[in-house]
Amino acid sequence: MTGLGDELRLLRHGRGWRGQARVPRSAQRWKLPDNGDDFPTAWARTTPAKVLRTALQQGVLKPVIWSQTRPVVHGREYLDSVRGPAIFVANHSSHLDTPLILGALPRRITENLAVGAAADYFFDSRAIAAATTLLFNAFPVDRRGLRRGRSLAAELVDGGWSLLLYPEGGRTVDGWLTAFKLGAAQLCAMKEVPAVPIALRGTFAAMPRGRRWPRPGRPRVTVRIGRPLRIGADETVPEFRTRLVRAVATLWAEGDLGWYRALRAAADDSLALPIGSRSVLPTTASVQLAEDHDMAPWRRIWEATRPPADDGPRQVWTD
C-alpha cells in the first residue's frame, strides 16, 4: 500500500514510476501571458509629472488638435456641479477622442483625471506605455478579462482621481455606437460617484482606424457633455448601465435631431439603445434600432463619415 501511495505522489508531481521527470528540462513553466497591465503608472501622478503633463496638454496637445480639427463643445455648464471624483463615460471610435475630451474639459478636472487605456494596445511596448502614461495619465485596462486581481481604477477613485473610461471596450470599427460593458457602471455603484456621459461625433470621419493623423481640411468634430448621473438607491448596475447608454445615445442624437427632439425621443422610448450585438444608428431623420444589423459595412461606414451638421442656436420649439 505504501508503494502505491509513493507512486501516486510521483505521478502527481509530474514524474514517472521510475522517478524520472515527465516534462523535458528545457520546457518553461506556463504563466499567464503578459498583456501590459502590470506596467507601473504611479510615477505619472506625482507632482512633477502632473506639472509637466499639464504643460504638454495645454501647450502642445490641445493647440495641435485644435489646429487640425474644428472642435465644437457643448455642455460645459453641466460640470459646475462636479466636485470630487467622477467617471467620465464616452463613446469611442478614434484616437482623437481622448485629446478632444481633455481639451474640452476644464483644467480643474483634467489635472486630476486618469484615462483608462487598453493594456494589450498601449502597454505592450515600454516606450509607448511611458509616453501614454505621462501625456494622458493613463492606466492599463485589461479588456480581455485575463486578470482578476486588484482594481487600479477603484484605487484611483479612492485616491481622489476622476476617470475617463470607454465602456465599449475599444474603438468601433465603423464609427457607430456599440454595446457598453458593465465596468463603468459597476465602479460608479461601488464607489458612489457620479457618471458624466459624453458623446463625440465626427472623430471617426476625421481620423478613423489606420490613420495616424487627422484628415486634411480641419474636419468638424463635436463633443457633447451631459448632466452627471448617479445610480439610484433601488437601481441595479445593469439598469444604470442602460441609463448611461441612453444618456450617451441622446447626446449623440442631438447632432441629427436637435436638443429638444433628442430629449423627446429618449423620453418616449423611440431612441434606440446599443444593447447586445445591435447598435444605435445615426440617421438624418431619427435614431432607430436596426432590424438587420448585418447591413453592408460600406453603408455603415459611409453614414458614420458624414460630417456633423453645423450647430445653430438651441431651439426648444420645432416644427
C-alpha positions in Angstrom: 0.0 0.0 0.0 2.9 2.3 0.8 4.4 1.6 -2.6 1.2 2.6 -4.3 1.0 5.8 -2.4 4.6 6.7 -3.3 3.8 6.0 -7.0 0.7 8.3 -6.9 2.8 11.1 -5.3 5.4 10.8 -8.0 2.7 11.0 -10.7 1.1 14.0 -9.0 4.4 15.8 -9.1 4.9 15.1 -12.8 7.3 12.1 -12.5 7.1 8.6 -13.8 7.2 5.3 -11.8 11.0 5.4 -12.1 11.2 8.9 -10.6 12.0 10.4 -14.0 10.5 13.8 -14.9 7.7 13.5 -17.5 8.4 17.1 -18.8 11.6 18.0 -20.6 14.0 20.2 -18.6 14.0 22.7 -21.5 10.3 23.3 -21.1 9.4 26.5 -19.3 6.7 26.7 -16.7 3.5 28.1 -18.1 2.5 31.5 -16.8 -0.3 33.9 -17.5 0.6 35.9 -20.7 1.7 39.5 -20.0 -0.8 41.9 -21.5 0.9 45.1 -20.1 -1.4 45.6 -17.2 1.5 45.4 -14.7 3.2 48.5 -16.1 3.9 50.9 -13.2 1.9 54.2 -13.5 2.1 55.7 -10.0 5.0 57.9 -11.1 2.7 59.7 -13.5 0.6 61.0 -10.6 3.5 62.7 -8.8 3.6 66.5 -8.6 6.5 66.9 -11.2 4.7 64.6 -13.6 1.4 66.5 -13.2 3.1 69.8 -13.8 4.8 68.5 -17.0 1.6 66.8 -18.2 -0.5 70.0 -17.8 2.1 71.9 -19.8 2.1 69.3 -22.5 -1.6 69.1 -22.7 -2.3 72.8 -22.7 0.7 74.0 -24.6 1.2 71.3 -27.2 -1.6 68.7 -27.5 -4.6 71.0 -27.4 -3.2 73.6 -29.9 -2.2 70.8 -32.3 -5.5 69.1 -32.2 -7.5 72.3 -32.4 -5.4 73.4 -35.4 -6.1 70.1 -37.3 -9.8 69.9 -36.5 -12.7 72.3 -35.8 -14.0 71.2 -32.4 -17.3 72.4 -31.1 -18.0 71.7 -27.4 -21.5 71.7 -25.7 -22.5 71.2 -22.1 -19.6 72.6 -20.2 -22.1 74.2 -17.8 -23.1 70.7 -16.5 -19.6 70.3 -15.0 -20.1 73.2 -12.5 -21.6 70.7 -10.0 -18.8 68.1 -10.4 -16.7 68.3 -7.2 -14.5 65.4 -6.4 -14.1 62.1 -8.3 -16.4 61.3 -11.2 -16.4 58.7 -14.0 -16.5 60.3 -17.5 -18.1 57.8 -19.9 -17.8 58.3 -23.7 -18.2 56.6 -27.0 -15.0 55.6 -28.7 -14.2 55.4 -32.5 -10.9 57.3 -32.9 -7.5 58.1 -31.3 -8.7 61.7 -31.4 -11.3 61.1 -28.7 -9.1 61.4 -25.7 -7.2 64.5 -26.8 -10.6 66.2 -27.7 -12.2 65.3 -24.3 -9.1 66.5 -22.4 -9.2 69.8 -24.4 -12.9 70.2 -23.8 -12.9 69.6 -20.0 -11.9 72.4 -17.6 -8.4 72.4 -16.3 -9.5 71.8 -12.7 -10.8 68.4 -13.8 -8.1 67.4 -16.2 -5.4 68.0 -13.6 -7.0 65.2 -11.6 -8.1 62.9 -14.4 -6.8 59.5 -15.2 -7.5 57.8 -18.5 -8.2 54.0 -18.9 -6.2 52.7 -21.9 -6.2 49.2 -23.3 -3.4 47.2 -21.7 -2.8 45.0 -24.8 -2.5 48.0 -27.1 -0.9 50.9 -25.3 1.1 49.0 -22.8 2.6 46.2 -24.9 5.7 48.4 -25.6 7.6 50.1 -22.7 8.3 53.2 -24.8 4.7 53.7 -25.9 3.4 52.9 -22.4 5.7 55.5 -20.8 4.6 58.2 -23.3 0.9 57.4 -23.0 1.2 57.3 -19.2 2.9 60.7 -19.0 0.8 62.5 -21.6 -2.6 61.2 -20.6 -2.1 59.9 -17.0 -3.2 56.6 -18.5 -3.5 53.4 -16.6 -3.8 49.9 -18.1 -7.3 48.3 -18.5 -7.4 44.6 -19.2 -10.2 44.4 -21.8 -9.6 40.6 -22.4 -10.6 39.6 -18.9 -7.5 37.6 -18.2 -6.7 39.2 -14.8 -8.9 39.0 -11.7 -6.6 40.9 -9.3 -7.0 44.3 -7.6 -8.7 47.1 -9.5 -6.4 50.0 -10.1 -9.4 52.0 -11.3 -11.1 51.6 -7.9 -7.9 52.6 -6.1 -7.6 55.7 -8.2 -11.1 56.8 -7.3 -10.3 56.2 -3.6 -7.3 58.5 -4.1 -9.5 61.3 -5.4 -8.9 60.8 -9.1 -11.6 61.1 -11.7 -11.5 58.6 -14.6 -12.2 58.7 -18.3 -13.4 55.3 -19.5 -14.7 53.9 -22.8 -17.3 51.3 -21.9 -17.4 49.9 -25.5 -14.0 48.4 -24.7 -12.2 49.9 -27.7 -12.7 51.9 -30.9 -15.6 50.9 -33.0 -14.8 49.6 -36.5 -17.4 51.7 -38.3 -17.9 54.8 -36.2 -21.3 53.7 -34.7 -22.1 53.1 -31.1 -21.8 49.6 -29.8 -22.8 47.8 -26.5 -21.5 49.1 -23.2 -19.7 46.8 -20.8 -20.7 46.9 -17.1 -17.4 48.0 -15.7 -18.0 51.8 -15.6 -21.5 51.4 -14.1 -20.2 48.9 -11.6 -17.5 51.3 -10.5 -20.0 54.2 -10.0 -22.1 52.0 -7.9 -19.3 50.6 -5.8 -17.6 54.0 -5.1 -20.8 56.1 -5.1 -19.5 58.6 -7.6 -21.4 60.3 -10.5 -21.0 59.3 -14.1 -20.7 62.1 -16.7 -21.9 61.0 -20.2 -20.0 62.3 -23.3 -20.8 61.8 -26.9 -18.4 62.5 -29.7 -19.4 62.9 -33.3 -17.1 63.3 -36.4 -14.0 61.8 -34.9 -14.3 58.6 -36.9 -14.5 60.7 -40.1 -11.6 62.9 -39.0 -9.2 60.1 -38.1 -10.6 56.5 -38.4 -8.7 53.3 -37.7 -5.5 53.0 -39.7 -4.8 56.8 -39.8 -2.0 58.3 -37.6 -3.0 62.0 -38.3 -6.3 63.8 -38.9 -7.6 64.1 -42.4 -6.7 67.4 -44.1 -9.1 70.3 -44.2 -9.8 70.6 -40.5 -12.8 68.3 -40.2 -15.5 69.4 -37.8 -16.0 67.4 -34.6 -18.4 67.8 -31.7 -18.0 67.0 -28.0 -21.3 67.0 -26.1 -21.2 66.7 -22.3 -24.3 65.6 -20.4 -25.6 66.0 -16.9 -23.9 64.0 -14.2 -25.9 60.8 -13.3 -25.9 58.8 -10.1 -27.1 55.3 -9.5 -30.5 55.2 -7.7 -31.0 53.6 -4.4 -33.1 50.8 -5.9 -31.4 50.7 -9.3 -29.3 47.7 -10.3 -25.9 48.0 -12.1 -27.3 46.7 -15.4 -30.2 49.2 -15.2 -27.7 52.1 -14.5 -25.6 50.9 -17.4 -28.7 51.1 -19.6 -29.3 54.7 -18.4 -25.8 55.6 -19.2 -26.2 54.2 -22.7 -29.4 56.2 -23.1 -27.7 59.4 -22.0 -24.8 59.0 -24.5 -27.3 58.0 -27.2 -29.4 61.1 -26.5 -26.3 63.4 -26.7 -25.3 61.5 -29.9 -28.7 62.1 -31.4 -28.6 65.9 -30.8 -26.4 66.2 -33.8 -29.2 64.9 -36.0 -32.4 65.7 -34.2 -31.5 68.8 -32.2 -31.6 69.2 -28.5 -35.3 69.1 -27.8 -36.3 66.4 -30.3 -33.5 64.2 -28.9 -34.9 64.6 -25.4 -38.4 63.8 -26.6 -37.2 60.7 -28.4 -35.4 59.5 -25.2 -38.5 60.3 -23.1 -40.9 58.3 -25.2 -38.5 55.4 -25.8 -38.2 55.9 -29.5 -34.5 56.4 -29.1 -32.7 53.1 -29.7 -30.2 51.8 -27.3 -27.0 49.9 -28.2 -27.7 46.7 -26.3 -26.2 43.4 -27.1 -24.9 43.0 -30.7 -27.0 45.8 -32.1 -26.1 49.4 -32.5 -27.5 52.9 -32.3 -27.9 54.0 -35.9 -27.2 57.7 -36.7 -29.6 58.9 -39.4 -30.6 62.4 -40.6 -34.2 62.0 -39.6 -34.1 59.9 -36.4 -32.2 57.4 -34.4 -33.7 53.9 -34.9 -32.8 50.4 -34.0 -31.7 48.4 -37.0 -33.7 45.3 -37.6 -30.9 44.0 -39.9 -27.7 44.6 -38.1 -25.7 42.8 -40.8 -26.3 45.5 -43.4 -23.5 46.3 -45.9 -20.4 47.5 -44.0 -19.7 50.2 -46.6 -23.1 51.8 -45.9 -22.4 51.9 -42.2 -19.0 53.5 -42.7 -20.4 55.9 -45.3 -23.0 57.1 -42.8 -20.5 57.4 -40.0 -18.2 59.6 -42.0 -20.9 62.1 -42.8 -19.7 65.4 -41.2 -21.7 66.7 -38.3 -24.2 69.4 -39.2 -23.4 72.9 -38.2 -24.9 73.8 -34.9 -27.2 76.7 -34.7 -28.9 78.1 -31.5 -30.7 75.5 -29.5 -34.4 75.6 -30.4 -36.9 74.4 -27.8 -39.9 74.6 -30.2 -39.6 72.8 -33.5 -41.9 72.2 -36.5 
